[in-house]
Amino acid sequence: MSLAFALLLGALSALVMFPAAQHLRSLQDGERARATLHTAGACMTGQCKVTFEANGRTVVADLPVGSGGGKSSVGAAVDVRYQADDPRVVAREQDTGGGGAALLAWLTAGAAVFFLALSGAAAIFLARQQRT
C-alpha cells in the first residue's frame, strides 16, 4: 500500500505539479494587466476566471492549475501577467514565482519519498521475519 502511495504521489508531483509551477514561472515576463475575478472557485485546481483588457478587447481567461486567490470574491481586482500573442494564457502576478503549485510539487515529492522509504523498511522487516 505504501508503495502505491509513493508511486501515486510521485506521479502527481512529476506529471502535474512541477509542470504547473513551470508554466506559472514562464509568465514572469508577460504583459501586465489589471483584471477582475470573473468566476471564483477552487483556483488551485484551475477553476477561476478573470476578465481584463488586452490589445483593445475584453478577454475572459482561466487561471491555471496552481493559482492562488481562491478566497477572493467575484469582482475582486487582481494583477495578472499574460502572453502577448495569446492573452488567454494568463496567471496572477503573485503566482508567477511558481505559486501554490511549486509548494505542492515539493510537498508531494517529499511525501512520495517518505512512503517509498516506508515501503523499503516494511520489505526489510518482512524479509528478516521470514528468516527467523
N, CA, C and O atoms as a Tinker XYZ file with bonds, in Angstrom:
   528  protein
     1  N      0.817000   -1.185000    0.000000    73     2
     2  CA     0.000000    0.000000    0.000000    64     1     3
     3  C      0.871000    1.263000    0.000000    63     2     4     5
     4  O      0.579000    2.230000   -0.704000    81     3
     5  N      1.933000    1.239000    0.792000    73     3     6
     6  CA     2.837000    2.383000    0.852000    64     5     7
     7  C      3.507000    2.634000   -0.496000    63     6     8     9
     8  O      3.713000    3.778000   -0.902000    81     7
     9  N      3.839000    1.553000   -1.173000    73     7    10
    10  CA     4.458000    1.688000   -2.488000    64     9    11
    11  C      3.486000    2.323000   -3.482000    63    10    12    13
    12  O      3.886000    3.136000   -4.315000    81    11
    13  N      2.225000    1.954000   -3.392000    73    11    14
    14  CA     1.211000    2.548000   -4.271000    64    13    15
    15  C      1.077000    4.045000   -3.998000    63    14    16    17
    16  O      0.980000    4.840000   -4.932000    81    15
    17  N      1.072000    4.430000   -2.720000    73    15    18
    18  CA     1.015000    5.857000   -2.381000    64    17    19
    19  C      2.248000    6.581000   -2.910000    63    18    20    21
    20  O      2.140000    7.684000   -3.446000    81    19
    21  N      3.412000    5.968000   -2.762000    73    19    22
    22  CA     4.652000    6.589000   -3.239000    64    21    23
    23  C      4.588000    6.829000   -4.749000    63    22    24    25
    24  O      4.950000    7.903000   -5.230000    81    23
    25  N      4.129000    5.829000   -5.482000    73    23    26
    26  CA     4.037000    5.971000   -6.942000    64    25    27
    27  C      2.998000    7.016000   -7.344000    63    26    28    29
    28  O      3.228000    7.811000   -8.256000    81    27
    29  N      1.865000    7.009000   -6.664000    73    27    30
    30  CA     0.809000    7.973000   -6.964000    64    29    31
    31  C      1.260000    9.406000   -6.667000    63    30    32    33
    32  O      1.072000   10.298000   -7.495000    81    31
    33  N      1.845000    9.627000   -5.512000    73    31    34
    34  CA     2.311000   10.968000   -5.155000    64    33    35
    35  C      3.471000   11.414000   -6.047000    63    34    36    37
    36  O      3.561000   12.585000   -6.416000    81    35
    37  N      4.348000   10.482000   -6.387000    73    35    38
    38  CA     5.451000   10.817000   -7.285000    64    37    39
    39  C      4.950000   11.214000   -8.661000    63    38    40    41
    40  O      5.457000   12.161000   -9.263000    81    39
    41  N      3.950000   10.487000   -9.162000    73    39    42
    42  CA     3.364000   10.828000  -10.465000    64    41    43
    43  C      2.663000   12.180000  -10.412000    63    42    44    45
    44  O      2.790000   12.982000  -11.338000    81    43
    45  N      1.928000   12.436000   -9.343000    73    43    46
    46  CA     1.254000   13.733000   -9.192000    64    45    47
    47  C      2.258000   14.867000   -9.196000    63    46    48    49
    48  O      2.051000   15.891000   -9.846000    81    47
    49  N      3.335000   14.681000   -8.473000    73    47    50
    50  CA     4.366000   15.712000   -8.400000    64    49    51
    51  C      5.043000   15.934000   -9.751000    63    50    52    53
    52  O      5.154000   17.065000  -10.223000    81    51
    53  N      5.490000   14.849000  -10.361000    73    51    54
    54  CA     6.273000   14.958000  -11.597000    64    53    55
    55  C      5.434000   15.319000  -12.823000    63    54    56    57
    56  O      5.891000   16.063000  -13.690000    81    55
    57  N      4.217000   14.797000  -12.895000    73    55    58
    58  CA     3.415000   14.977000  -14.109000    64    57    59
    59  C      2.424000   16.135000  -14.047000    63    58    60    61
    60  O      1.953000   16.600000  -15.085000    81    59
    61  N      2.102000   16.606000  -12.840000    73    59    62
    62  CA     1.107000   17.668000  -12.732000    64    61    63
    63  C      1.679000   18.927000  -12.079000    63    62    64    65
    64  O      1.650000   20.007000  -12.669000    81    63
    65  N      2.197000   18.783000  -10.863000    73    63    66
    66  CA     2.547000   19.979000  -10.093000    64    65    67
    67  C      3.828000   20.671000  -10.577000    63    66    68    69
    68  O      3.851000   21.899000  -10.653000    81    67
    69  N      4.888000   19.930000  -10.905000    73    67    70
    70  CA     6.098000   20.575000  -11.405000    64    69    71
    71  C      5.839000   21.282000  -12.741000    63    70    72    73
    72  O      6.284000   22.418000  -12.904000    81    71
    73  N      5.132000   20.659000  -13.714000    73    71    74
    74  CA     4.816000   21.395000  -14.948000    64    73    75
    75  C      3.921000   22.612000  -14.701000    63    74    76    77
    76  O      4.080000   23.632000  -15.373000    81    75
    77  N      2.991000   22.525000  -13.756000    73    75    78
    78  CA     2.131000   23.675000  -13.451000    64    77    79
    79  C      2.959000   24.823000  -12.882000    63    78    80    81
    80  O      2.750000   25.980000  -13.249000    81    79
    81  N      3.882000   24.516000  -12.001000    73    79    82
    82  CA     4.754000   25.551000  -11.440000    64    81    83
    83  C      5.634000   26.168000  -12.535000    63    82    84    85
    84  O      5.843000   27.381000  -12.554000    81    83
    85  N      6.141000   25.345000  -13.430000    73    83    86
    86  CA     6.969000   25.851000  -14.533000    64    85    87
    87  C      6.158000   26.764000  -15.450000    63    86    88    89
    88  O      6.661000   27.790000  -15.908000    81    87
    89  N      4.906000   26.397000  -15.718000    73    87    90
    90  CA     4.025000   27.229000  -16.545000    64    89    91
    91  C      3.813000   28.593000  -15.885000    63    90    92    93
    92  O      3.861000   29.623000  -16.557000    81    91
    93  N      3.583000   28.600000  -14.588000    73    91    94
    94  CA     3.393000   29.867000  -13.881000    64    93    95
    95  C      4.657000   30.722000  -13.965000    63    94    96    97
    96  O      4.573000   31.932000  -14.175000    81    95
    97  N      5.822000   30.102000  -13.804000    73    95    98
    98  CA     7.089000   30.849000  -13.892000    64    97    99
    99  C      7.324000   31.414000  -15.297000    63    98   100   101
   100  O      7.962000   32.455000  -15.452000    81    99
   101  N      6.810000   30.726000  -16.311000    73    99   102
   102  CA     7.045000   31.177000  -17.693000    64   101   103
   103  C      6.346000   32.509000  -17.988000    63   102   104   105
   104  O      6.673000   33.174000  -18.971000    81   103
   105  N      5.402000   32.895000  -17.157000    73   103   106
   106  CA     4.668000   34.143000  -17.381000    64   105   107
   107  C      5.258000   35.329000  -16.623000    63   106   108   109
   108  O      4.650000   36.399000  -16.608000    81   107
   109  N      6.420000   35.175000  -15.994000    73   107   110
   110  CA     7.031000   36.262000  -15.224000    64   109   111
   111  C      7.276000   37.502000  -16.076000    63   110   112   113
   112  O      7.127000   38.623000  -15.590000    81   111
   113  N      7.645000   37.318000  -17.323000    73   111   114
   114  CA     7.949000   38.448000  -18.204000    64   113   115
   115  C      6.789000   38.797000  -19.123000    63   114   116   117
   116  O      6.964000   39.548000  -20.083000    81   115
   117  N      5.609000   38.261000  -18.841000    73   115   118
   118  CA     4.446000   38.523000  -19.681000    64   117   119
   119  C      3.934000   39.945000  -19.532000    63   118   120   121
   120  O      4.387000   40.704000  -18.675000    81   119
   121  N      2.988000   40.284000  -20.380000    73   119   122
   122  CA     2.349000   41.600000  -20.322000    64   121   123
   123  C      1.553000   41.705000  -19.033000    63   122   124   125
   124  O      0.978000   40.725000  -18.561000    81   123
   125  N      1.528000   42.899000  -18.474000    73   123   126
   126  CA     0.833000   43.114000  -17.206000    64   125   127
   127  C     -0.510000   43.782000  -17.454000    63   126   128   129
   128  O     -0.633000   44.660000  -18.308000    81   127
   129  N     -1.520000   43.352000  -16.694000    73   127   130
   130  CA    -2.849000   43.959000  -16.809000    64   129   131
   131  C     -3.548000   43.895000  -15.462000    63   130   132   133
   132  O     -3.228000   43.064000  -14.612000    81   131
   133  N     -4.496000   44.778000  -15.291000    73   131   134
   134  CA    -5.360000   44.764000  -14.096000    64   133   135
   135  C     -6.614000   44.005000  -14.487000    63   134   136   137
   136  O     -7.283000   44.368000  -15.455000    81   135
   137  N     -6.938000   42.966000  -13.753000    73   135   138
   138  CA    -8.072000   42.104000  -14.089000    64   137   139
   139  C     -9.084000   42.104000  -12.954000    63   138   140   141
   140  O     -8.819000   42.572000  -11.846000    81   139
   141  N    -10.237000   41.570000  -13.268000    73   139   142
   142  CA   -11.305000   41.381000  -12.299000    64   141   143
   143  C    -11.615000   39.901000  -12.226000    63   142   144   145
   144  O    -11.729000   39.232000  -13.254000    81   143
   145  N    -11.751000   39.385000  -11.009000    73   143   146
   146  CA   -12.111000   37.981000  -10.851000    64   145   147
   147  C    -13.528000   37.792000  -11.364000    63   146   148   149
   148  O    -14.479000   38.340000  -10.806000    81   147
   149  N    -13.661000   37.020000  -12.420000    73   147   150
   150  CA   -14.935000   36.829000  -13.119000    64   149   151
   151  C    -15.719000   35.658000  -12.530000    63   150   152   153
   152  O    -16.932000   35.747000  -12.342000    81   151
   153  N    -15.019000   34.560000  -12.240000    73   151   154
   154  CA   -15.625000   33.362000  -11.660000    64   153   155
   155  C    -14.723000   32.896000  -10.531000    63   154   156   157
   156  O    -13.549000   32.598000  -10.750000    81   155
   157  N    -15.264000   32.833000   -9.340000    73   155   158
   158  CA   -14.485000   32.366000   -8.193000    64   157   159
   159  C    -14.696000   30.866000   -8.045000    63   158   160   161
   160  O    -15.665000   30.300000   -8.551000    81   159
   161  N    -13.783000   30.254000   -7.354000    73   159   162
   162  CA   -13.878000   28.812000   -7.125000    64   161   163
   163  C    -12.580000   28.317000   -6.538000    63   162   164   165
   164  O    -11.882000   29.051000   -5.838000    81   163
   165  N    -12.261000   27.084000   -6.819000    73   163   166
   166  CA   -11.016000   26.489000   -6.351000    64   165   167
   167  C     -9.915000   26.836000   -7.350000    63   166   168   169
   168  O     -9.654000   26.084000   -8.289000    81   167
   169  N     -9.277000   27.982000   -7.136000    73   167   170
   170  CA    -8.253000   28.445000   -8.075000    64   169   171
   171  C     -7.074000   27.485000   -8.161000    63   170   172   173
   172  O     -6.449000   27.364000   -9.215000    81   171
   173  N     -6.767000   26.804000   -7.067000    73   171   174
   174  CA    -5.647000   25.862000   -7.068000    64   173   175
   175  C     -5.871000   24.746000   -8.086000    63   174   176   177
   176  O     -4.906000   24.205000   -8.627000    81   175
   177  N     -7.120000   24.398000   -8.351000    73   175   178
   178  CA    -7.415000   23.347000   -9.328000    64   177   179
   179  C     -7.788000   23.915000  -10.693000    63   178   180   181
   180  O     -8.233000   23.173000  -11.569000    81   179
   181  N     -7.614000   25.223000  -10.886000    73   179   182
   182  CA    -7.850000   25.835000  -12.190000    64   181   183
   183  C     -9.297000   26.150000  -12.488000    63   182   184   185
   184  O     -9.708000   26.097000  -13.647000    81   183
   185  N    -10.086000   26.478000  -11.476000    73   183   186
   186  CA   -11.497000   26.740000  -11.699000    64   185   187
   187  C    -11.869000   28.209000  -11.548000    63   186   188   189
   188  O    -13.046000   28.519000  -11.370000    81   187
   189  N    -10.909000   29.118000  -11.614000    73   187   190
   190  CA   -11.177000   30.554000  -11.526000    64   189   191
   191  C    -10.963000   31.201000  -12.891000    63   190   192   193
   192  O    -10.116000   30.772000  -13.674000    81   191
   193  N    -11.750000   32.245000  -13.159000    73   191   194
   194  CA   -11.605000   33.004000  -14.404000    64   193   195
   195  C    -11.442000   34.474000  -14.081000    63   194   196   197
   196  O    -11.971000   34.968000  -13.085000    81   195
   197  N    -10.699000   35.172000  -14.940000    73   195   198
   198  CA   -10.521000   36.613000  -14.807000    64   197   199
   199  C    -10.920000   37.299000  -16.106000    63   198   200   201
   200  O    -10.887000   36.703000  -17.183000    81   199
   201  N    -11.298000   38.570000  -15.975000    73   199   202
   202  CA   -11.633000   39.400000  -17.134000    64   201   203
   203  C    -10.693000   40.598000  -17.137000    63   202   204   205
   204  O    -10.483000   41.231000  -16.102000    81   203
   205  N    -10.122000   40.911000  -18.312000    73   203   206
   206  CA    -9.227000   42.066000  -18.421000    64   205   207
   207  C     -9.190000   42.546000  -19.862000    63   206   208   209
   208  O     -9.680000   41.870000  -20.766000    81   207
   209  N     -8.608000   43.715000  -20.066000    73   207   210
   210  CA    -8.461000   44.298000  -21.400000    64   209   211
   211  C     -7.066000   43.989000  -21.936000    63   210   212   213
   212  O     -6.069000   44.209000  -21.249000    81   211
   213  N     -7.001000   43.480000  -23.164000    73   211   214
   214  CA    -5.728000   43.203000  -23.830000    64   213   215
   215  C     -5.878000   43.512000  -25.304000    63   214   216   217
   216  O     -6.796000   43.018000  -25.960000    81   215
   217  N     -4.993000   44.314000  -25.818000    73   215   218
   218  CA    -4.997000   44.691000  -27.237000    64   217   219
   219  C     -6.340000   45.276000  -27.662000    63   218   220   221
   220  O     -6.805000   45.037000  -28.776000    81   219
   221  N     -6.960000   46.045000  -26.767000    73   219   222
   222  CA    -8.209000   46.713000  -27.094000    64   221   223
   223  C     -9.450000   45.846000  -27.053000    63   222   224   225
   224  O    -10.513000   46.273000  -27.503000    81   223
   225  N     -9.341000   44.649000  -26.529000    73   223   226
   226  CA   -10.539000   43.805000  -26.432000    64   225   227
   227  C    -10.620000   43.178000  -25.046000    63   226   228   229
   228  O     -9.614000   43.044000  -24.351000    81   227
   229  N    -11.821000   42.802000  -24.661000    73   227   230
   230  CA   -12.046000   42.173000  -23.370000    64   229   231
   231  C    -11.770000   40.684000  -23.473000    63   230   232   233
   232  O    -12.271000   40.002000  -24.367000    81   231
   233  N    -10.965000   40.193000  -22.545000    73   231   234
   234  CA   -10.581000   38.788000  -22.537000    64   233   235
   235  C    -11.082000   38.147000  -21.246000    63   234   236   237
   236  O    -10.904000   38.700000  -20.161000    81   235
   237  N    -11.706000   36.985000  -21.368000    73   235   238
   238  CA   -12.066000   36.163000  -20.215000    64   237   239
   239  C    -11.165000   34.937000  -20.285000    63   238   240   241
   240  O    -11.230000   34.164000  -21.240000    81   239
   241  N    -10.322000   34.764000  -19.266000    73   239   242
   242  CA    -9.335000   33.681000  -19.290000    64   241   243
   243  C     -9.374000   32.878000  -17.999000    63   242   244   245
   244  O     -9.684000   33.403000  -16.930000    81   243
   245  N     -9.053000   31.595000  -18.121000    73   243   246
   246  CA    -8.963000   30.707000  -16.960000    64   245   247
   247  C     -7.614000   30.889000  -16.293000    63   246   248   249
   248  O     -6.587000   30.968000  -16.968000    81   247
   249  N     -7.613000   30.956000  -14.964000    73   247   250
   250  CA    -6.352000   30.923000  -14.240000    64   249   251
   251  C     -5.876000   29.473000  -14.221000    63   250   252   253
   252  O     -6.687000   28.562000  -14.058000    81   251
   253  N     -4.575000   29.248000  -14.384000    73   251   254
   254  CA    -4.081000   27.868000  -14.485000    64   253   255
   255  C     -4.078000   27.130000  -13.151000    63   254   256   257
   256  O     -4.221000   27.733000  -12.087000    81   255
   257  N     -3.913000   25.824000  -13.231000    73   255   258
   258  CA    -3.770000   24.987000  -12.040000    64   257   259
   259  C     -2.605000   25.512000  -11.221000    63   258   260   261
   260  O     -1.558000   25.855000  -11.772000    81   259
   261  N     -2.779000   25.576000   -9.918000    73   259   262
   262  CA    -1.723000   26.046000   -9.029000    64   261   263
   263  C     -1.844000   27.510000   -8.663000    63   262   264   265
   264  O     -0.999000   28.041000   -7.942000    81   263
   265  N     -2.891000   28.174000   -9.155000    73   263   266
   266  CA    -3.087000   29.589000   -8.847000    64   265   267
   267  C     -3.601000   29.763000   -7.432000    63   266   268   269
   268  O     -4.287000   28.900000   -6.886000    81   267
   269  N     -3.256000   30.892000   -6.858000    73   267   270
   270  CA    -3.779000   31.245000   -5.542000    64   269   271
   271  C     -4.996000   32.141000   -5.709000    63   270   272   273
   272  O     -5.515000   32.299000   -6.814000    81   271
   273  N     -5.440000   32.716000   -4.623000    73   271   274
   274  CA    -6.550000   33.663000   -4.681000    64   273   275
   275  C     -7.919000   33.033000   -4.610000    63   274   276   277
   276  O     -8.903000   33.676000   -4.976000    81   275
   277  N     -8.018000   31.814000   -4.156000    73   275   278
   278  CA    -9.300000   31.125000   -4.105000    64   277   279
   279  C    -10.284000   31.721000   -3.128000    63   278   280   281
   280  O    -11.486000   31.478000   -3.239000    81   279
   281  N     -9.801000   32.503000   -2.167000    73   279   282
   282  CA   -10.693000   33.093000   -1.177000    64   281   283
   283  C    -11.202000   34.460000   -1.611000    63   282   284   285
   284  O    -11.999000   35.072000   -0.900000    81   283
   285  N    -10.762000   34.945000   -2.751000    73   283   286
   286  CA   -11.233000   36.230000   -3.260000    64   285   287
   287  C    -12.647000   36.066000   -3.802000    63   286   288   289
   288  O    -13.018000   35.007000   -4.308000    81   287
   289  N    -13.412000   37.117000   -3.688000    73   287   290
   290  CA   -14.792000   37.052000   -4.181000    64   289   291
   291  C    -14.869000   37.583000   -5.610000    63   290   292   293
   292  O    -13.973000   38.289000   -6.075000    81   291
   293  N    -15.951000   37.232000   -6.292000    73   291   294
   294  CA   -16.169000   37.705000   -7.660000    64   293   295
   295  C    -16.174000   39.229000   -7.645000    63   294   296   297
   296  O    -16.805000   39.853000   -6.791000    81   295
   297  N    -15.462000   39.816000   -8.600000    73   295   298
   298  CA   -15.360000   41.265000   -8.700000    64   297   299
   299  C    -14.098000   41.822000   -8.073000    63   298   300   301
   300  O    -13.830000   43.017000   -8.200000    81   299
   301  N    -13.313000   40.992000   -7.399000    73   299   302
   302  CA   -12.065000   41.445000   -6.780000    64   301   303
   303  C    -11.047000   41.803000   -7.862000    63   302   304   305
   304  O    -10.954000   41.127000   -8.886000    81   303
   305  N    -10.296000   42.858000   -7.629000    73   303   306
   306  CA    -9.260000   43.285000   -8.570000    64   305   307
   307  C     -8.003000   42.438000   -8.371000    63   306   308   309
   308  O     -7.592000   42.172000   -7.242000    81   307
   309  N     -7.402000   42.021000   -9.487000    73   307   310
   310  CA    -6.229000   41.143000   -9.467000    64   309   311
   311  C     -5.259000   41.623000  -10.538000    63   310   312   313
   312  O     -5.674000   41.959000  -11.647000    81   311
   313  N     -3.959000   41.656000  -10.208000    73   311   314
   314  CA    -2.937000   41.927000  -11.218000    64   313   315
   315  C     -2.565000   40.619000  -11.881000    63   314   316   317
   316  O     -2.315000   39.626000  -11.199000    81   315
   317  N     -2.526000   40.605000  -13.221000    73   315   318
   318  CA    -2.207000   39.387000  -13.959000    64   317   319
   319  C     -1.076000   39.647000  -14.942000    63   318   320   321
   320  O     -0.783000   40.789000  -15.296000    81   319
   321  N     -0.458000   38.573000  -15.367000    73   319   322
   322  CA     0.522000   38.583000  -16.463000    64   321   323
   323  C     -0.008000   37.642000  -17.526000    63   322   324   325
   324  O     -0.515000   36.565000  -17.210000    81   323
   325  N      0.105000   38.043000  -18.792000    73   323   326
   326  CA    -0.382000   37.199000  -19.881000    64   325   327
   327  C      0.597000   37.218000  -21.039000    63   326   328   329
   328  O      1.426000   38.121000  -21.154000    81   327
   329  N      0.491000   36.194000  -21.910000    73   327   330
   330  CA     1.334000   36.135000  -23.104000    64   329   331
   331  C      0.817000   37.149000  -24.113000    63   330   332   333
   332  O     -0.388000   37.232000  -24.353000    81   331
   333  N      1.707000   37.905000  -24.694000    73   331   334
   334  CA     1.306000   38.950000  -25.639000    64   333   335
   335  C      0.625000   38.366000  -26.872000    63   334   336   337
   336  O     -0.313000   38.965000  -27.398000    81   335
   337  N      1.080000   37.212000  -27.339000    73   335   338
   338  CA     0.494000   36.625000  -28.550000    64   337   339
   339  C     -0.778000   35.819000  -28.280000    63   338   340   341
   340  O     -1.524000   35.510000  -29.210000    81   339
   341  N     -1.030000   35.477000  -27.019000    73   339   342
   342  CA    -2.259000   34.758000  -26.654000    64   341   343
   343  C     -2.686000   35.194000  -25.255000    63   342   344   345
   344  O     -2.270000   34.594000  -24.263000    81   343
   345  N     -3.515000   36.240000  -25.170000    73   343   346
   346  CA    -3.912000   36.768000  -23.862000    64   345   347
   347  C     -4.716000   35.789000  -22.999000    63   346   348   349
   348  O     -4.906000   36.040000  -21.809000    81   347
   349  N     -5.185000   34.690000  -23.572000    73   347   350
   350  CA    -5.915000   33.712000  -22.763000    64   349   351
   351  C     -4.983000   32.890000  -21.875000    63   350   352   353
   352  O     -5.445000   32.202000  -20.965000    81   351
   353  N     -3.682000   32.954000  -22.129000    73   351   354
   354  CA    -2.688000   32.297000  -21.281000    64   353   355
   355  C     -2.275000   33.328000  -20.235000    63   354   356   357
   356  O     -1.497000   34.241000  -20.513000    81   355
   357  N     -2.806000   33.165000  -19.037000    73   355   358
   358  CA    -2.705000   34.196000  -18.007000    64   357   359
   359  C     -2.429000   33.567000  -16.647000    63   358   360   361
   360  O     -2.748000   32.400000  -16.420000    81   359
   361  N     -1.837000   34.343000  -15.746000    73   359   362
   362  CA    -1.622000   33.917000  -14.360000    64   361   363
   363  C     -1.640000   35.146000  -13.471000    63   362   364   365
   364  O     -1.296000   36.246000  -13.905000    81   363
   365  N     -2.042000   34.951000  -12.233000    73   363   366
   366  CA    -1.963000   36.058000  -11.283000    64   365   367
   367  C     -0.499000   36.435000  -11.126000    63   366   368   369
   368  O      0.369000   35.562000  -11.090000    81   367
   369  N     -0.222000   37.722000  -11.032000    73   367   370
   370  CA     1.166000   38.173000  -10.924000    64   369   371
   371  C      1.848000   37.592000   -9.679000    63   370   372   373
   372  O      3.040000   37.287000   -9.719000    81   371
   373  N      1.118000   37.438000   -8.595000    73   371   374
   374  CA     1.700000   36.882000   -7.374000    64   373   375
   375  C      2.085000   35.420000   -7.543000    63   374   376   377
   376  O      2.901000   34.915000   -6.771000    81   375
   377  N      1.531000   34.733000   -8.518000    73   375   378
   378  CA     1.801000   33.305000   -8.712000    64   377   379
   379  C      2.925000   33.038000   -9.704000    63   378   380   381
   380  O      3.296000   31.881000   -9.896000    81   379
   381  N      3.476000   34.063000  -10.338000    73   379   382
   382  CA     4.475000   33.831000  -11.381000    64   381   383
   383  C      5.813000   33.337000  -10.830000    63   382   384   385
   384  O      6.723000   33.038000  -11.604000    81   383
   385  N      5.942000   33.249000   -9.528000    73   383   386
   386  CA     7.126000   32.635000   -8.933000    64   385   387
   387  C      6.966000   31.124000   -8.786000    63   386   388   389
   388  O      7.878000   30.447000   -8.311000    81   387
   389  N      5.832000   30.603000   -9.184000    73   387   390
   390  CA     5.549000   29.176000   -9.062000    64   389   391
   391  C      4.268000   28.933000   -8.296000    63   390   392   393
   392  O      3.630000   27.892000   -8.449000    81   391
   393  N      3.891000   29.901000   -7.465000    73   391   394
   394  CA     2.621000   29.822000   -6.741000    64   393   395
   395  C      2.494000   28.600000   -5.861000    63   394   396   397
   396  O      3.486000   27.996000   -5.452000    81   395
   397  N      1.269000   28.252000   -5.583000    73   395   398
   398  CA     0.978000   27.092000   -4.758000    64   397   399
   399  C      1.390000   25.796000   -5.430000    63   398   400   401
   400  O      1.593000   24.782000   -4.762000    81   399
   401  N      1.515000   25.825000   -6.753000    73   399   402
   402  CA     1.920000   24.612000   -7.473000    64   401   403
   403  C      3.336000   24.201000   -7.088000    63   402   404   405
   404  O      3.623000   23.012000   -6.946000    81   403
   405  N      4.218000   25.176000   -6.919000    73   403   406
   406  CA     5.596000   24.854000   -6.537000    64   405   407
   407  C      5.633000   24.239000   -5.141000    63   406   408   409
   408  O      6.344000   23.262000   -4.905000    81   407
   409  N      4.869000   24.814000   -4.224000    73   407   410
   410  CA     4.814000   24.272000   -2.870000    64   409   411
   411  C      4.247000   22.852000   -2.868000    63   410   412   413
   412  O      4.805000   21.954000   -2.237000    81   411
   413  N      3.146000   22.657000   -3.571000    73   411   414
   414  CA     2.553000   21.319000   -3.628000    64   413   415
   415  C      3.456000   20.312000   -4.335000    63   414   416   417
   416  O      3.465000   19.132000   -3.983000    81   415
   417  N      4.207000   20.768000   -5.323000    73   415   418
   418  CA     5.134000   19.860000   -6.015000    64   417   419
   419  C      6.163000   19.319000   -5.037000    63   418   420   421
   420  O      6.433000   18.118000   -5.019000    81   419
   421  N      6.737000   20.193000   -4.225000    73   419   422
   422  CA     7.743000   19.742000   -3.263000    64   421   423
   423  C      7.124000   18.921000   -2.148000    63   422   424   425
   424  O      7.727000   17.951000   -1.689000    81   423
   425  N      5.933000   19.292000   -1.702000    73   423   426
   426  CA     5.280000   18.507000   -0.649000    64   425   427
   427  C      4.920000   17.104000   -1.125000    63   426   428   429
   428  O      5.139000   16.132000   -0.402000    81   427
   429  N      4.373000   16.988000   -2.324000    73   427   430
   430  CA     4.018000   15.659000   -2.824000    64   429   431
   431  C      5.266000   14.829000   -3.122000    63   430   432   433
   432  O      5.259000   13.614000   -2.926000    81   431
   433  N      6.327000   15.467000   -3.589000    73   431   434
   434  CA     7.584000   14.742000   -3.826000    64   433   435
   435  C      8.150000   14.228000   -2.500000    63   434   436   437
   436  O      8.618000   13.092000   -2.416000    81   435
   437  N      8.103000   15.071000   -1.472000    73   435   438
   438  CA     8.577000   14.654000   -0.149000    64   437   439
   439  C      7.743000   13.514000    0.409000    63   438   440   441
   440  O      8.282000   12.572000    0.989000    81   439
   441  N      6.434000   13.595000    0.237000    73   439   442
   442  CA     5.550000   12.520000    0.709000    64   441   443
   443  C      5.824000   11.227000   -0.054000    63   442   444   445
   444  O      5.778000   10.143000    0.527000    81   443
   445  N      6.108000   11.333000   -1.349000    73   443   446
   446  CA     6.426000   10.145000   -2.153000    64   445   447
   447  C      7.698000    9.480000   -1.636000    63   446   448   449
   448  O      7.758000    8.255000   -1.522000    81   447
   449  N      8.711000   10.280000   -1.326000    73   447   450
   450  CA     9.959000    9.723000   -0.787000    64   449   451
   451  C      9.703000    9.072000    0.569000    63   450   452   453
   452  O     10.247000    8.007000    0.858000    81   451
   453  N      8.878000    9.706000    1.401000    73   451   454
   454  CA     8.544000    9.126000    2.708000    64   453   455
   455  C      7.879000    7.764000    2.550000    63   454   456   457
   456  O      8.273000    6.802000    3.211000    81   455
   457  N      6.874000    7.672000    1.681000    73   455   458
   458  CA     6.171000    6.404000    1.504000    64   457   459
   459  C      7.069000    5.356000    0.837000    63   458   460   461
   460  O      6.924000    4.162000    1.100000    81   459
   461  N      7.981000    5.789000   -0.010000    73   459   462
   462  CA     8.937000    4.858000   -0.607000    64   461   463
   463  C      9.869000    4.292000    0.469000    63   462   464   465
   464  O     10.159000    3.096000    0.478000    81   463
   465  N     10.331000    5.150000    1.366000    73   463   466
   466  CA    11.185000    4.692000    2.473000    64   465   467
   467  C     10.411000    3.759000    3.394000    63   466   468   469
   468  O     10.948000    2.762000    3.876000    81   467
   469  N      9.152000    4.088000    3.633000    73   467   470
   470  CA     8.302000    3.233000    4.465000    64   469   471
   471  C      8.128000    1.853000    3.823000    63   470   472   473
   472  O      8.150000    0.838000    4.519000    81   471
   473  N      7.957000    1.816000    2.519000    73   471   474
   474  CA     7.853000    0.542000    1.792000    64   473   475
   475  C      9.135000   -0.268000    1.919000    63   474   476   477
   476  O      9.099000   -1.478000    2.138000    81   475
   477  N     10.257000    0.408000    1.780000    73   475   478
   478  CA    11.551000   -0.271000    1.914000    64   477   479
   479  C     11.750000   -0.820000    3.309000    63   478   480   481
   480  O     12.229000   -1.942000    3.474000    81   479
   481  N     11.387000   -0.043000    4.317000    73   479   482
   482  CA    11.524000   -0.509000    5.703000    64   481   483
   483  C     10.615000   -1.707000    5.959000    63   482   484   485
   484  O     11.015000   -2.654000    6.635000    81   483
   485  N      9.402000   -1.673000    5.425000    73   483   486
   486  CA     8.469000   -2.796000    5.597000    64   485   487
   487  C      9.011000   -4.050000    4.903000    63   486   488   489
   488  O      8.893000   -5.153000    5.437000    81   487
   489  N      9.599000   -3.885000    3.723000    73   487   490
   490  CA    10.161000   -5.031000    2.994000    64   489   491
   491  C     11.324000   -5.650000    3.773000    63   490   492   493
   492  O     11.437000   -6.873000    3.858000    81   491
   493  N     12.178000   -4.812000    4.334000    73   491   494
   494  CA    13.311000   -5.320000    5.125000    64   493   495
   495  C     12.804000   -6.033000    6.375000    63   494   496   497
   496  O     13.309000   -7.097000    6.731000    81   495
   497  N     11.810000   -5.451000    7.040000    73   495   498
   498  CA    11.241000   -6.062000    8.230000    64   497   499
   499  C     10.641000   -7.436000    7.906000    63   498   500   501
   500  O     10.869000   -8.396000    8.641000    81   499
   501  N      9.890000   -7.535000    6.831000    73   499   502
   502  CA     9.276000   -8.801000    6.440000    64   501   503
   503  C     10.330000   -9.837000    6.050000    63   502   504   505
   504  O     10.181000  -11.019000    6.358000    81   503
   505  N     11.389000   -9.399000    5.377000    73   503   506
   506  CA    12.454000  -10.329000    4.997000    64   505   507
   507  C     13.158000  -10.886000    6.237000    63   506   508   509
   508  O     13.512000  -12.065000    6.269000    81   507
   509  N     13.361000  -10.060000    7.241000    73   507   510
   510  CA    14.007000  -10.523000    8.474000    64   509   511
   511  C     13.082000  -11.455000    9.246000    63   510   512   513
   512  O     13.549000  -12.403000    9.879000    81   511
   513  N     11.799000  -11.204000    9.204000    73   511   514
   514  CA    10.821000  -12.061000    9.912000    64   513   515
   515  C     10.790000  -13.456000    9.289000    63   514   516   517
   516  O     10.637000  -14.453000    9.995000    81   515
   517  N     10.933000  -13.520000    7.993000    73   515   518
   518  CA    10.872000  -14.813000    7.306000    64   517   519
   519  C     12.114000  -15.654000    7.587000    63   518   520   521
   520  O     12.037000  -16.882000    7.569000    81   519
   521  N     13.239000  -15.027000    7.843000    73   519   522
   522  CA    14.488000  -15.764000    8.136000    64   521   523
   523  C     14.447000  -16.438000    9.488000    63   522   524   525
   524  O     15.084000  -17.473000    9.681000    81   523
   525  N     13.729000  -15.887000   10.405000    73   523   526
   526  CA    13.727000  -16.463000   11.761000    64   525   527
   527  C     12.682000  -17.514000   11.966000    63   526   528
   528  O     12.575000  -18.075000   13.057000    81   527
